[in-house]
Amino acid sequence: MYNAEELQSRYQKDLGFIKRGLESCERAGVSHDYFVSRYLDEDKTIPINSEVDKMSRLVQKEWNDLGKI
């Protein structure tokens, strides 16, 4: 399991983006390694996981509704 703040420091990406990505993986039952590899390491050879994609849209909407973004 990854720590969002440590990943933010390492990759210099938006902390909210990282937190939403990790949460999306958890909701989809997918390892955080998927998010780190595909979106932080930018390995586009890894196919998009449709469940993570679906959860990502849901998490994004929830964060927007709560004013976190």
MOGI-V650646 format. One record per residue. N is the residue number from 1. RES is the residue in one letter. D_LAST is the distance of its C-alpha to the last C-alpha in whole Angstrom. Layout:
N/RES/D_LAST + N/RES/D_LAST
This chain:
1/M/24 + 2/Y/21 + 3/N/20 + 4/A/16 + 5/E/17 + 6/E/20 + 7/L/19 + 8/Q/16 + 9/S/19 + 10/R/22 + 11/Y/20 + 12/Q/18 + 13/K/15 + 14/D/11 + 15/L/11 + 16/G/8 + 17/F/10 + 18/I/13 + 19/K/12 + 20/R/10 + 21/G/14 + 22/L/16 + 23/E/15 + 24/S/16 + 25/C/19 + 26/E/20 + 27/R/19 + 28/A/21 + 29/G/24 + 30/V/24 + 31/S/24 + 32/H/22 + 33/D/24 + 34/Y/23 + 35/F/20 + 36/V/21 + 37/S/24 + 38/R/22 + 39/Y/19 + 40/L/19 + 41/D/23 + 42/E/23 + 43/D/26 + 44/K/26 + 45/T/29 + 46/I/27 + 47/P/27 + 48/I/24 + 49/N/24 + 50/S/23 + 51/E/22 + 52/V/19 + 53/D/18 + 54/K/18 + 55/M/17 + 56/S/14 + 57/R/13 + 58/L/14 + 59/V/11 + 60/Q/8 + 61/K/10 + 62/E/10 + 63/W/6 + 64/N/6 + 65/D/9 + 66/L/8 + 67/G/5 + 68/K/4 + 69/I/0
